C-alpha cells in the first residue's frame, strides 16, 4: 500500500521551482510575520491554519503588486493593441501555487514556511477553488489568460464575479447532491475591488426615435462593480488583469417611485438587482433560456464595452490631455474575442454605442464592429446552441432587438442578392428563426458580426464548415479558421507534476516550459534505460501520493500497483461514461468466469458533475456508484478490479488525479466533442489515451503517432453512414453475448438488488433512443481495452509509449494556440521578452 512521503521527499529542492536564495528566504519570513501580525485581530493571539494561509498569500501577493502596476503603466505608455477576452466563465482553480510558479518563488516560500515550522502544502490546501466555470470552456479561458500574460500580450479577461461558483458535489447513497459553493466566505486575497470604475448597466425601458437620434428611456439601472485579479506571466515580470463584474443596486433603487411605507421593501428589493452576479448557471453544453441568464450575458457585455471605450479614448503615449474621439481606429487598438455565443450581445451593444451615443453612421459603425469582434464556437450539439425568444428581448433589451432586426435586414438583403429567389436559404441563414415563438439565433449573429469564426480542433472546424454553418461558409469562406485548443504547461505540468517536470529538465533543460515544442528532444531518450526508469518512477510516486489522498479523503483503499484507468469530465451522454461502465461490467464478468487467470489489475475511476436538471446524467452517476458497490465488495475479484466514483471533480482534484493516471479515457462519439482539453493534460502527464477519432484526439494521434494511442471505434464518416442506414441498438445487443449479459444485469437489478427497476429507463434509452450509439462502439472498445491490459504487463514498452506521447505534446500548449489567435485573428505579435522587474532601475 501507499507509503507516506517523508518530510525529506516532500521538500527536496526542485530546480524548476526557482532558487531559494538566503536573502530571499529571510525577506519572505520577515514579510510573512508582518502579514501574520496584521492578520491577527486584537482579541486573538493564537493563529489558525487559515491565518497562516492568508499571511502566505499576502506575502506572495506583495511580489505581484509592483509588477502589476509597472505592466499597466508600460501598456499606457506604449499604447499597444489590446485584446479583450469576453467569457461568462473563468474556471481558475487555486491561485497561490500558480503565482509562486510564475514568479519563481516556490522553493523560497517552501524553505521560509519550513523554517517557520509550517508545511506549505497544508497551507495551500486551505485556499478555495475559484470555480467560476463548468468545464472545458471556462478552464480554456483560464489557460488562455496564463498564456496571454506569458506571451506579453496586452490582454484583459472580462467576466462575472459569481458569488456562488459551480456547486460542490456530494455523493449521498450513490446519488449526486448539490451544495452551494460559498467560495468567498473567508474573503479572497487575490482580488482588488475598484469602485472608482463602477459602471451603470440599463435594462427594460422603452425606445424613442427623435429628431436628434434614438433614445432608450425609463430603464432600470444596475451598477457593475469591478474586481481585479492579477494574472502573472511566466517569469517575464508581466502581470495582466482579469476584471470580474459584481452587480450592485444604485442607492435610489426602487425609491424614486417612493410609496409611503414602502421604504423597507424598497431596500430589500435591492437583492433583485444584485442577483445578477449571484450564481453561475451549472449547465455544460446545454442552453437554458432563462431571463436571469440573459441579464448576466448583457450585464458583462455592457459593463465591459464601457470600460473598453473609456480605455481606448484615454490612453495615448501617456498624454493625459489627449483624448481619442475618432472611433474609426478602434479595430487598430482593440480586439474582442467572444468565448462562445454567451457574450454575443457585444455585437449589438457596440452598434448601439457607436450609432446612438457616438453618432457614427450605421455603415461605418458596422465596419468597426466586424473588424473588432471575433467568435469562437465550442459545440455542434443542437441543444447547446443559444436561441433567445424575441419577446424576452422585447421586454428586457428593446433597443438591442431593433438593432438585431436591422442587422438581419441588411444581412438577408445581401444574401438575396447573392442567391436570388432562394427563400429556403434566407430562412436557414436568418438571425431570427421563425418558429411558433420567434427566436434569435445567437451563433448566426456572431458569424455575421465577426471578421473571424473559429472552431477549437481541426476536425471540429471542418464539421462546422460542412454542416451547422455551411451556408455561412459558402458566403464568407475567409472568415472561418481553426484554432486547436491548448493547455498551460505551467499549471498542468510544472505546478501539478514537479517530479516529471524535473526529470524532463534534467535531460533537455528548462526552456521547454515556455516553448513546449522542445519536448520533441525527448525522442532522443526513448531507448535510454535511465530515462525510462525515471519516468516510470515519477508515475509510481504520483500514484502512491494519489492513493494516500484517496484513503485520507474518502477512506477508500486502492492498489497503487494496479493500472489507474481514469475518466474525468462533465457527465453527459455524448461523453459516454456508459460505455466505460459496460467495459467495467464485462471485465467483472470475465474475472468471475475465470478467477484463476492472471488479470491485469485495474482501478477504474470515473468523476464529474452532472447538471442539476439533467436527469439522465444523474442516473449515470447512480449507476456508476451502484456497479462499484457490487464489484468492490466481491471477494472473488479482490483488488484486481475496483470502480471508484471521484466525488466533486474540480480543478484542484484534476491537479492531483491527472499526474497519477496510467490510462486516459476520451471516448465520445466521433463528431461530438469539439476538442477536449483534459485529453491533452493526461498526455502531458504521462498517461496513455484510449479514445475515438474525435476532437483533438485526432491531432494527438498525428503528433505522437497513431500507433502510440489506443484508437478505436467509428470515425465521423462511419457515424454519418450509420445515421443514414438507421442505428439499430437491438442488433448489437442480440449479436454480442457479453454486451447482452451486461445490459441484462443492469436492467435486471443485479447492481440494484433493492430496486430492480432502478435503471430500466437508462437501458430503455440505450436500446431505443441512444443518439450517441454506445453499442455500436462496444465491441471495438472491449478489444482495444484488451490491448491496453496486455501492454501494461510490459512496463518498459508501456513507458516507451508514454515517452512518445510526452514528446508529441508541444502542439498542445496554449502558448501555441494564443500565438495563432494573436497573429491570425487579433493582428498582434506575441513576444517572449521580459520587462524590467520593479526593483530594477527602468
C-alpha positions in Angstrom: 0.0 0.0 0.0 0.9 3.7 -0.3 3.8 4.6 2.0 3.5 8.1 3.4 6.1 10.5 1.9 8.8 11.6 4.3 9.4 15.3 5.1 12.6 14.9 3.0 10.7 13.6 0.0 8.2 16.4 0.1 10.8 19.1 0.4 13.5 18.0 -2.0 14.6 21.2 -3.8 13.3 21.0 -7.4 15.1 23.4 -9.7 12.1 24.2 -11.8 10.6 25.7 -8.7 13.0 28.6 -8.5 16.1 29.1 -6.4 15.7 29.6 -2.7 18.4 32.3 -2.1 19.2 33.0 1.6 18.3 36.7 1.3 15.1 35.8 -0.5 14.1 33.4 2.3 14.9 35.8 5.0 12.8 38.6 3.3 9.9 36.2 2.9 10.0 35.2 6.5 10.0 38.9 7.6 7.1 39.7 5.3 5.2 36.6 6.4 5.5 37.6 10.0 4.4 41.2 9.3 1.3 40.0 7.5 0.5 37.5 10.2 0.8 40.3 12.8 -1.8 42.4 10.9 -4.0 39.4 10.1 -4.4 38.6 13.8 -7.1 40.8 15.3 -6.9 42.3 18.8 -8.9 39.5 20.5 -6.9 36.6 19.1 -3.3 35.8 19.8 -3.3 32.2 18.5 -3.0 31.9 14.8 -5.1 29.3 12.9 -4.1 27.4 9.7 -6.2 29.9 7.8 -4.4 32.9 9.3 -1.1 31.3 8.1 -2.6 30.8 4.6 -3.6 34.4 4.4 -0.2 35.6 5.6 1.5 33.5 2.9 -1.0 34.6 0.2 -0.5 38.3 1.1 3.3 37.8 1.2 3.3 36.3 -2.3 0.8 39.0 -3.5 3.3 41.7 -2.5 5.6 40.3 -5.2 2.8 40.8 -7.8 1.8 44.4 -7.0 4.9 46.2 -8.2 4.9 44.1 -11.4 1.2 44.7 -11.9 1.5 48.5 -11.6 4.5 48.6 -13.8 2.9 46.4 -16.5 -0.2 48.5 -16.7 2.0 51.7 -16.8 4.0 50.1 -19.6 0.8 49.5 -21.6 -0.4 53.0 -21.0 2.9 54.4 -22.4 3.4 52.1 -25.3 -0.3 52.1 -26.3 -0.3 48.6 -27.9 -3.3 46.9 -29.4 -5.3 45.3 -26.6 -7.2 42.1 -26.6 -10.4 41.6 -24.6 -11.3 38.0 -23.9 -15.0 38.0 -23.0 -16.3 35.0 -21.2 -19.2 34.1 -18.9 -16.8 31.6 -17.3 -13.3 31.6 -15.9 -12.5 28.3 -14.2 -9.4 29.4 -12.4 -8.9 26.9 -9.5 -6.4 28.0 -6.9 -4.1 30.9 -7.3 -1.3 30.7 -4.7 0.9 27.9 -6.1 0.4 29.1 -9.7 1.6 32.6 -8.7 4.7 31.1 -6.9 5.5 29.0 -10.0 5.2 32.0 -12.4 7.2 34.3 -10.1 9.9 31.6 -9.3 9.1 31.8 -5.6 8.1 28.2 -4.9 11.3 26.9 -3.4 12.0 30.1 -1.4 8.4 30.0 0.1 8.7 26.3 0.8 12.0 27.0 2.7 10.7 30.0 4.5 7.5 28.3 5.7 9.6 25.2 6.7 11.9 27.4 8.8 8.8 28.8 10.5 7.6 25.3 11.4 4.8 25.2 8.8 4.0 22.8 5.9 3.4 24.8 2.7 1.3 22.1 1.1 -1.1 22.2 4.1 -1.5 25.9 3.8 -2.1 25.6 0.0 -5.0 23.2 0.8 -6.8 25.9 2.7 -7.4 28.0 -0.5 -10.8 27.7 -2.1 -11.1 26.9 -5.8 -12.3 29.8 -7.8 -14.9 27.6 -9.6 -16.4 30.2 -11.9 -16.8 27.8 -14.8 -18.5 24.5 -15.7 -15.7 22.6 -17.6 -13.7 22.9 -20.8 -14.9 26.4 -21.9 -14.2 28.0 -18.6 -10.9 26.2 -18.0 -9.8 27.1 -21.5 -10.3 30.8 -20.7 -8.1 30.4 -17.6 -5.3 28.7 -19.6 -5.6 31.5 -22.2 -5.1 34.2 -19.6 -1.9 32.5 -18.4 -0.6 32.2 -22.0 -1.5 35.8 -23.0 0.5 37.1 -20.0 3.4 34.8 -20.7 3.5 35.9 -24.3 3.5 39.6 -23.3 0.1 40.5 -24.9 -1.8 43.4 -23.5 -4.8 41.2 -22.6 -7.8 41.5 -20.3 -10.1 38.7 -19.2 -13.6 40.1 -18.6 -16.4 38.1 -16.9 -18.7 38.0 -13.9 -17.7 37.7 -10.2 -20.3 35.0 -9.3 -20.9 34.9 -5.5 -21.5 31.2 -5.9 -19.5 29.2 -8.5 -20.1 25.6 -9.7 -21.8 23.7 -6.9 -20.0 21.3 -4.7 -20.9 17.7 -5.4 -21.7 15.3 -2.5 -22.5 11.7 -3.2 -25.2 10.5 -0.8 -26.4 6.9 -1.1 -24.8 6.9 -4.5 -26.7 9.9 -5.8 -25.4 13.4 -6.6 -26.5 16.1 -4.2 -25.6 19.7 -4.9 -24.3 22.2 -2.3 -23.8 25.9 -2.8 -20.1 26.9 -3.3 -19.7 29.8 -0.9 -16.1 30.4 -2.1 -15.9 34.0 -0.9 -16.9 33.1 2.7 -13.5 33.8 4.2 -12.5 36.6 1.7 -10.4 36.4 -1.4 -6.8 37.7 -1.0 -6.2 37.8 -4.8 -8.9 40.3 -5.8 -9.0 44.1 -5.5 -12.3 45.9 -5.7 -12.2 49.0 -8.0 -15.2 51.1 -7.1 -13.8 54.1 -9.0 -14.5 52.2 -12.2 -18.1 51.3 -11.4 -20.4 51.5 -14.5 -24.2 51.7 -14.9 -26.0 49.0 -16.9 -29.5 49.5 -18.2 -32.4 47.1 -18.6 -36.1 47.2 -19.7 -37.5 50.7 -20.6 -38.7 51.9 -24.0 -37.2 53.3 -27.2 -38.0 56.7 -28.7 -36.9 57.8 -32.1 -36.4 61.5 -32.0 -35.0 64.2 -34.4 -31.6 64.0 -32.7 -31.4 60.2 -32.7 -32.6 57.2 -30.8 -33.2 57.4 -27.0 -33.5 54.3 -24.7 -35.6 55.7 -21.8 -37.1 54.8 -18.4 -34.7 52.0 -17.9 -33.9 50.2 -14.7 -30.2 50.7 -13.7 -27.9 48.2 -12.1 -24.3 49.2 -11.2 -21.4 47.0 -12.2 -18.6 47.0 -9.6 -15.3 45.6 -11.0 -12.9 43.4 -9.0 -9.4 43.0 -10.5 -7.3 39.8 -10.2 -3.7 39.8 -11.2 -2.6 37.4 -14.0 1.2 36.9 -13.9 3.1 35.7 -17.0 5.8 33.0 -16.6 8.9 34.7 -15.2 8.7 37.7 -17.6 7.6 40.3 -15.0 4.3 40.9 -16.8 1.1 40.9 -14.8 -2.2 41.3 -16.7 -5.7 41.8 -15.3 -8.8 39.7 -15.1 -11.7 42.0 -14.3 -14.9 40.5 -13.0 -18.0 42.5 -12.5 -20.3 42.3 -9.5 -23.9 43.6 -9.6 -24.8 46.4 -7.2 -28.2 48.2 -6.8 -27.9 52.0 -7.1 -28.7 54.0 -3.9 -32.0 55.2 -5.2 -33.1 51.7 -6.3 -36.9 51.4 -6.1 -37.0 54.6 -4.0 -37.7 57.1 -6.8 -41.2 55.6 -7.2 -41.5 56.1 -3.4 -44.8 55.0 -1.9 -45.5 55.7 1.8 -44.2 52.8 4.0 -42.5 51.1 1.0 -39.0 52.1 2.2 -38.1 48.8 3.9 -39.4 46.7 1.0 -37.5 49.0 -1.5 -34.3 48.3 0.4 -35.0 44.6 0.5 -35.7 44.6 -3.3 -32.1 45.7 -3.9 -31.4 42.0 -3.9 -33.3 41.6 -7.2 -30.7 43.8 -9.0 -27.8 42.2 -7.1 -29.0 38.6 -8.0 -27.5 39.1 -11.5 -24.0 38.1 -10.2 -25.2 35.7 -7.6 -24.7 32.3 -9.2 -23.1 30.5 -12.2 -25.6 28.6 -14.3 -24.4 25.0 -13.9 -25.1 23.7 -17.4 -22.3 22.4 -19.7 -23.2 22.0 -23.4 -26.9 22.8 -22.7 -28.9 26.0 -23.3 -31.5 27.1 -20.7 -33.3 30.3 -21.9 -33.9 32.0 -18.5 -34.3 35.8 -18.2 -31.7 35.9 -15.4 -29.1 34.3 -17.7 -29.8 36.8 -20.4 -29.4 39.6 -17.8 -26.0 38.1 -16.9 -25.0 38.0 -20.6 -25.9 41.6 -21.2 -24.5 42.8 -17.8 -21.0 41.6 -18.5 -21.1 42.9 -22.1 -22.4 46.4 -21.3 -20.0 47.0 -18.4 -17.0 45.7 -20.4 -17.7 47.7 -23.5 -17.9 50.9 -21.5 -14.5 50.0 -20.0 -13.0 49.2 -23.4 -14.2 52.5 -24.9 -13.1 54.6 -21.8 -9.6 53.0 -22.1 -9.5 53.5 -25.9 -10.3 57.2 -25.5 -8.0 57.9 -22.6 -4.7 56.1 -23.5 -2.2 57.6 -25.9 1.5 57.7 -25.1 0.9 58.9 -21.6 -0.6 62.2 -22.7 -3.4 63.0 -20.3 -4.8 66.0 -22.3 -5.0 63.9 -25.4 -8.4 62.1 -25.9 -9.1 59.9 -28.8 -12.6 60.7 -30.0 -12.4 59.2 -33.5 -13.7 55.7 -33.0 -12.9 54.6 -36.6 -9.4 53.5 -35.4 -11.0 51.2 -32.7 -10.1 48.0 -34.6 -6.5 49.0 -34.8 -6.3 49.2 -31.0 -9.0 46.8 -29.8 -9.7 43.1 -30.4 -12.7 41.5 -28.8 -12.8 37.7 -28.6 -16.2 36.1 -27.8 -15.8 32.8 -25.9 -18.8 31.0 -27.4 -22.1 32.9 -28.0 -22.6 33.8 -24.4 -21.2 37.3 -24.8 -22.7 37.7 -28.3 -24.6 40.8 -27.2 -21.3 42.7 -27.5 -22.2 43.0 -31.2 -25.5 44.9 -31.0 -24.3 46.7 -27.8 -21.2 48.1 -29.7 -23.5 49.1 -32.5 -25.8 50.9 -30.0 -22.8 52.8 -28.5 -21.4 53.8 -31.9 -24.7 54.7 -33.6 -26.9 56.0 -30.7 -24.3 57.6 -28.5 -21.2 58.4 -30.6 -23.4 59.3 -33.7 -21.4 57.2 -36.2 -23.2 56.2 -39.4 -24.6 52.7 -39.5 -22.3 51.6 -42.3 -19.2 52.9 -40.6 -20.2 51.5 -37.2 -20.9 48.1 -38.7 -17.4 48.1 -40.3 -15.9 48.9 -36.9 -17.8 46.2 -35.1 -17.0 43.4 -37.6 -13.3 44.3 -37.7 -13.2 44.4 -33.9 -15.1 41.2 -33.0 -14.2 37.5 -33.5 -16.2 34.4 -32.4 -15.1 31.0 -31.1 -17.6 28.2 -31.5 -17.4 25.5 -28.8 -20.0 22.9 -29.8 -22.2 21.5 -32.6 -24.7 19.9 -30.3 -28.1 21.4 -31.2 -29.3 21.5 -27.6 -26.4 23.7 -26.6 -26.9 26.5 -29.2 -28.4 29.7 -27.8 -31.7 30.7 -29.2 -33.4 33.5 -27.3 -37.1 34.2 -27.6 -37.8 37.6 -29.2 -40.5 38.5 -26.6 -37.8 38.2 -23.8 -35.7 40.7 -25.7 -38.6 43.0 -26.5 -39.1 43.4 -22.7 -35.5 43.3 -21.4 -33.5 44.9 -24.2 -35.9 46.7 -26.6 -33.2 48.8 -28.4 -31.0 45.8 -29.0 -33.9 44.0 -30.6 -34.3 46.8 -33.1 -30.6 46.8 -33.8 -30.7 43.0 -34.4 -33.6 43.4 -36.7 -31.7 45.9 -38.7 -28.5 43.8 -38.8 -30.7 40.9 -40.0 -32.5 43.0 -42.7 -29.1 44.1 -44.2 -27.7 40.6 -43.9 -30.7 39.0 -45.7 -30.6 41.7 -48.3 -27.0 40.7 -49.1 -27.8 37.0 -49.2 -30.8 37.5 -51.6 -28.6 39.5 -54.0 -26.2 36.6 -54.0 -28.9 33.9 -54.3 -32.0 35.5 -55.9 -35.2 33.6 -55.2 -33.6 31.1 -52.8 -36.1 31.6 -49.9 -35.1 28.5 -48.1 -31.5 29.7 -47.8 -32.8 33.0 -46.4 -34.9 31.1 -43.8 -31.8 29.0 -42.9 -29.5 31.9 -42.6 -31.7 34.4 -40.8 -30.7 35.7 -37.4 -34.4 35.2 -36.5 -35.9 31.7 -36.5 -39.5 31.9 -37.5 -40.8 29.1 -35.3 -44.0 29.1 -33.2 -42.4 31.8 -31.0 -39.7 33.6 -32.9 -36.1 33.1 -31.6 -32.8 34.9 -32.1 -30.1 32.6 -33.2 -27.0 33.9 -31.4 -24.5 31.9 -33.4 -25.8 33.4 -36.6 -25.4 36.9 -35.1 -21.8 36.1 -34.1 -20.9 34.9 -37.5 -22.4 37.9 -39.3 -20.9 40.3 -36.8 -17.4 38.9 -36.7 -14.4 39.0 -39.0 -13.2 35.6 -37.8 -15.0 32.5 -36.7 -13.0 29.5 -35.3 -13.6 26.0 -34.1 -11.4 24.5 -31.4 -9.8 21.5 -33.1 -9.2 20.7 -36.8 -12.0 18.1 -37.1 -14.5 20.4 -35.3 -13.6 23.4 -37.6 -14.2 21.2 -40.6 -17.5 19.9 -39.2 -18.8 23.5 -38.7 -18.0 24.4 -42.3 -19.5 21.2 -43.7 -22.7 21.1 -41.6 -24.1 23.6 -39.0 -22.6 26.8 -40.6 -22.3 25.5 -44.2 -24.4 28.3 -45.7 -22.3 31.0 -44.0 -19.0 29.3 -45.1 -20.2 29.4 -48.7 -20.8 33.1 -48.5 -17.7 34.1 -46.4 -15.1 31.3 -46.5 -12.4 33.7 -45.5 -14.0 34.1 -42.0 -13.6 30.5 -41.0 -10.4 29.3 -39.2 -9.2 26.6 -36.9 -7.5 27.2 -33.5 -6.8 23.9 -31.9 -7.1 24.3 -28.1 -4.2 24.0 -25.7 -3.4 23.9 -22.0 -0.9 25.9 -20.0 2.2 23.8 -19.2 2.8 25.9 -16.1 -0.2 24.7 -14.1 -0.6 21.4 -15.9 3.0 20.2 -15.7 5.4 22.3 -13.6 2.9 23.0 -10.9 0.9 19.7 -10.6 3.7 17.3 -11.6 7.1 18.8 -10.4 8.7 15.4 -10.4 8.1 14.8 -14.1 8.9 18.5 -15.0 12.3 18.0 -13.2 13.1 14.6 -14.9 12.5 16.3 -18.3 14.5 19.4 -17.3 17.5 17.2 -16.3 17.5 15.9 -19.9 16.6 18.9 -22.1 16.9 21.9 -19.8 14.1 24.2 -18.6 13.3 26.2 -21.7 10.6 23.8 -22.8 8.3 25.4 -20.1 7.9 28.5 -22.4 8.5 26.6 -25.7 6.7 23.2 -25.3 7.8 22.1 -28.8 11.2 21.4 -27.3 9.7 18.2 -25.8 10.4 16.7 -29.2 14.0 16.4 -27.9 12.8 13.6 -25.6 12.7 11.3 -28.6 16.5 11.0 -28.3 15.9 9.3 -24.9 13.1 6.9 -25.8 15.5 4.0 -25.6 17.5 5.4 -22.7 17.1 2.9 -19.8 17.8 5.5 -17.1 15.2 8.0 -18.5 12.6 5.2 -18.9 13.2 4.2 -15.2 13.0 7.9 -14.1 9.7 8.4 -15.9 8.2 5.2 -14.5 9.4 6.1 -11.0 7.8 9.5 -11.1 4.5 7.9 -12.2 4.7 5.4 -9.4 5.3 8.1 -6.8 2.3 10.1 -8.1 0.1 7.1 -7.9 1.2 6.4 -4.3 0.5 10.0 -3.4 -2.9 9.9 -5.0 -3.7 6.6 -3.3 -2.8 8.2 0.0 -5.0 11.2 -0.8 -8.0 8.9 -1.7 -7.5 7.0 1.6 -7.3 10.1 3.7 -10.2 12.0 2.0 -12.7 9.2 1.1 -11.5 6.3 3.2 -11.1 4.2 0.0 -8.1 1.9 -0.3 -6.7 1.4 -3.7 -3.9 -0.8 -5.0 -1.2 1.5 -6.4 0.3 -1.3 -8.5 -3.0 -1.6 -10.5 -3.5 0.4 -13.7 -5.1 3.7 -12.9 -7.8 4.0 -15.6 -9.3 7.5 -15.3 -12.4 9.0 -16.9 -12.9 12.6 -15.6 -15.1 15.2 -17.3 -18.7 16.5 -17.0 -21.2 13.7 -17.0 -23.0 13.8 -20.4 -24.5 11.2 -22.7 -22.2 12.2 -25.5 -19.1 11.7 -23.4 -20.2 8.1 -23.0 -19.4 7.3 -19.4 -22.0 4.5 -20.0 -19.5 2.8 -22.5 -16.9 2.8 -19.7 -19.5 1.2 -17.4 -20.2 -1.6 -19.9 -16.4 -2.3 -20.1 -16.1 -2.5 -16.3 -19.1 -4.9 -16.1 -17.6 -7.0 -18.9 -14.2 -7.2 -17.1 -16.0 -8.1 -13.9 -17.9 -10.9 -15.6 -14.7 -12.3 -17.2 -12.9 -12.3 -13.8 -15.9 -14.1 -12.2 -15.9 -16.6 -15.0 -12.1 -17.4 -14.8 -11.0 -16.2 -11.3 -7.7 -18.0 -11.5 -6.5 -16.3 -14.7 -3.7 -13.7 -14.5 -5.7 -10.5 -15.0 -4.1 -7.1 -15.3 -5.3 -5.3 -12.1 -7.2 -2.1 -12.7 -8.6 0.7 -10.6 -11.2 2.5 -12.8 -12.0 6.0 -11.6 -14.9 8.0 -13.1 -15.6 11.5 -11.9 -17.5 14.6 -12.9 -20.5 16.7 -12.1 -24.0 16.4 -13.7 -26.1 19.5 -14.4 -28.7 19.6 -11.6 -31.6 19.4 -14.1 -30.1 16.7 -16.3 -31.9 13.5 -15.1 -30.1 11.0 -17.3 -26.7 12.3 -16.2 -27.7 11.9 -12.5 -28.9 8.3 -13.2 -25.5 7.6 -14.8 -23.8 8.7 -11.6 -26.1 6.4 -9.6 -25.3 3.5 -12.0 -21.5 4.0 -11.6 -21.8 4.1 -7.8 -24.1 1.0 -7.8 -21.7 -1.0 -10.0 -18.9 0.0 -7.7 -20.8 -1.2 -4.6 -21.2 -4.7 -6.1 -17.7 -5.1 -7.7 -15.7 -3.5 -4.8 -17.3 -5.8 -2.3 -16.9 -9.1 -4.2 -14.2 -11.2 -2.6 -13.7 -13.3 -5.8 -12.5 -10.1 -7.6 -10.3 -8.8 -4.7 -8.1 -5.9 -5.7 -7.9 -6.9 -9.4 -10.8 -4.6 -10.3 -12.2 -1.6 -8.5 -14.6 1.1 -9.7 -14.4 4.4 -7.8 -16.5 7.5 -8.4 -14.4 10.6 -7.8 -16.6 12.9 -5.8 -16.6 16.7 -6.5 -14.2 16.7 -9.5 -12.8 20.2 -10.0 -9.6 21.9 -11.0 -7.8 21.1 -7.7 -8.8 17.4 -7.9 -7.7 17.2 -11.5 -4.3 18.5 -10.5 -3.9 15.5 -8.1 -5.5 12.8 -10.3 -4.1 13.5 -13.7 -0.4 13.1 -12.8 -1.3 9.7 -11.3 -3.2 8.4 -14.3 -2.0 5.5 -16.4 -4.9 5.4 -18.9 -6.9 8.4 -20.1 -10.5 7.8 -21.3 -11.5 10.0 -24.3 -14.4 8.0 -25.7 -17.0 10.5 -27.0 -18.9 9.5 -30.2 -16.9 10.8 -33.2 -18.1 14.3 -34.2 -19.5 15.3 -30.8 -16.5 16.5 -28.6 -15.4 19.8 -30.2 -11.9 19.5 -28.8 -11.4 18.4 -25.3 -8.5 19.6 -23.2 -8.4 17.0 -20.4 -7.1 14.7 -23.1 -4.0 17.0 -23.5 -3.4 17.2 -19.7 -3.3 13.4 -19.4 -0.9 13.1 -22.4 1.5 15.7 -21.0 1.5 13.9 -17.6 2.5 10.5 -18.9 -0.8 8.7 -19.3 -1.7 6.8 -22.5 -5.0 7.6 -24.2 -7.8 5.2 -25.2 -10.1 7.2 -27.5 -12.1 7.7 -30.5 -11.1 9.8 -33.5 -12.9 12.9 -32.1 -11.9 16.4 -31.2 -8.2 17.0 -30.5 -7.6 13.2 -30.1 -7.2 13.2 -33.9 -4.3 15.7 -33.7 -2.8 14.0 -30.6 -2.6 10.7 -32.7 -1.0 12.7 -35.5 1.6 14.3 -33.2 2.6 11.2 -31.2 2.0 8.6 -33.9 -1.3 6.7 -34.1 0.5 3.6 -33.0 1.2 5.3 -29.6 -2.5 5.8 -28.8 -5.3 3.2 -28.4 -7.7 4.4 -31.0 -10.9 2.6 -31.6 -14.5 3.0 -32.8 -16.4 4.7 -35.6 -14.9 7.7 -37.4 -17.2 10.7 -38.3 -17.9 9.1 -41.7 -19.0 5.8 -40.1 -21.3 7.7 -37.7 -22.9 9.5 -40.7 -23.2 6.3 -42.6 -24.9 4.6 -39.6 -27.3 7.6 -39.3 -28.3 7.2 -43.0 -28.8 3.5 -42.5 -30.5 3.8 -39.2 -28.8 2.9 -35.9 -30.4 -0.4 -34.5 -29.1 -0.9 -31.0 -31.0 -4.2 -30.7 -29.0 -5.9 -33.4 -25.8 -5.3 -31.4 -27.5 -6.5 -28.2 -28.6 -9.7 -29.9 -25.3 -10.5 -31.6 -22.8 -9.7 -28.8 -23.3 -12.1 -25.9 -21.1 -10.2 -23.4 -23.0 -6.9 -24.2 -26.3 -8.7 -23.7 -25.2 -10.1 -20.4 -24.0 -6.7 -19.1 -27.2 -4.9 -20.3 -29.4 -7.6 -18.8 -27.5 -7.3 -15.4 -28.2 -3.5 -15.4 -31.9 -3.8 -16.3 -32.5 -6.9 -14.2 -31.4 -5.3 -11.0 -28.1 -7.2 -10.5 -26.5 -3.9 -9.5 -29.6 -2.5 -7.7 -31.0 -5.6 -5.8 -33.2 -3.5 -3.5 -34.7 -1.6 -6.5 -34.6 -4.0 -9.5 -36.2 -1.4 -11.9 -33.9 1.5 -11.0 -32.0 1.5 -14.3 -34.9 0.5 -16.6 -35.1 4.0 -18.2 -31.3 4.1 -18.8 -31.5 0.7 -20.5 -34.5 1.8 -22.5 -32.6 4.9 -23.7 -29.6 2.7 -24.8 -31.9 0.3 -26.6 -34.3 2.7 -28.3 -33.1 6.3 -28.5 -29.4 6.5 -28.0 -28.2 9.5 -30.1 -24.6 8.6 -29.2 -24.5 4.9 -30.4 -22.9 3.3 -27.3 -23.5 -0.3 -28.5 -22.0 0.4 -32.0 -18.6 1.0 -30.4 -18.8 -1.6 -27.7 -17.0 -4.4 -29.4 -14.1 -2.4 -30.7 -13.7 -0.7 -27.3 -13.5 -4.0 -25.4 -10.9 -5.3 -27.9 -8.9 -2.1 -27.6 -9.0 -2.4 -23.8 -7.6 -5.9 -24.1 -4.6 -4.4 -25.9 -4.2 -1.9 -23.1 -4.2 -4.6 -20.5 -1.6 -6.6 -22.4 0.8 -3.7 -22.9 0.5 -2.7 -19.2 2.1 -6.0 -18.3 5.2 -4.9 -20.1 6.3 -1.9 -18.0 9.2 -0.9 -20.2 7.3 -0.9 -23.5 4.4 0.9 -21.8 6.8 3.6 -20.6 8.4 4.0 -24.0 5.0 4.6 -25.5 4.4 7.2 -22.7 7.7 9.0 -23.7 6.5 9.1 -27.4 3.3 10.8 -26.1 5.1 13.4 -23.9 7.4 14.2 -26.8 4.4 14.8 -29.0 2.7 17.3 -26.6 4.4 20.5 -27.9 1.5 21.5 -30.2 -1.0 21.3 -27.2 0.5 24.2 -25.3 -2.0 27.2 -25.0 1.1 29.3 -25.9 0.9 27.9 -29.4 -2.9 28.4 -29.5 -2.7 32.0 -28.3 0.2 32.8 -30.7 -2.1 31.8 -33.6 -5.1 33.8 -32.3 -2.8 36.8 -31.9 -1.3 36.6 -35.4 -4.2 35.3 -37.4 -7.2 36.9 -35.7 -6.2 39.8 -33.4 -3.3 41.3 -35.5 -0.9 41.3 -32.6 2.6 39.9 -32.3 3.4 37.7 -29.2 6.8 38.2 -27.5 9.0 36.2 -25.1 10.7 39.4 -24.0 11.0 40.2 -20.2 10.1 43.6 -19.0 12.1 45.2 -16.1 11.3 44.0 -12.6 10.0 46.7 -10.2 13.3 46.5 -8.3 15.4 47.0 -11.5 16.2 50.6 -12.5 14.0 51.3 -15.5 
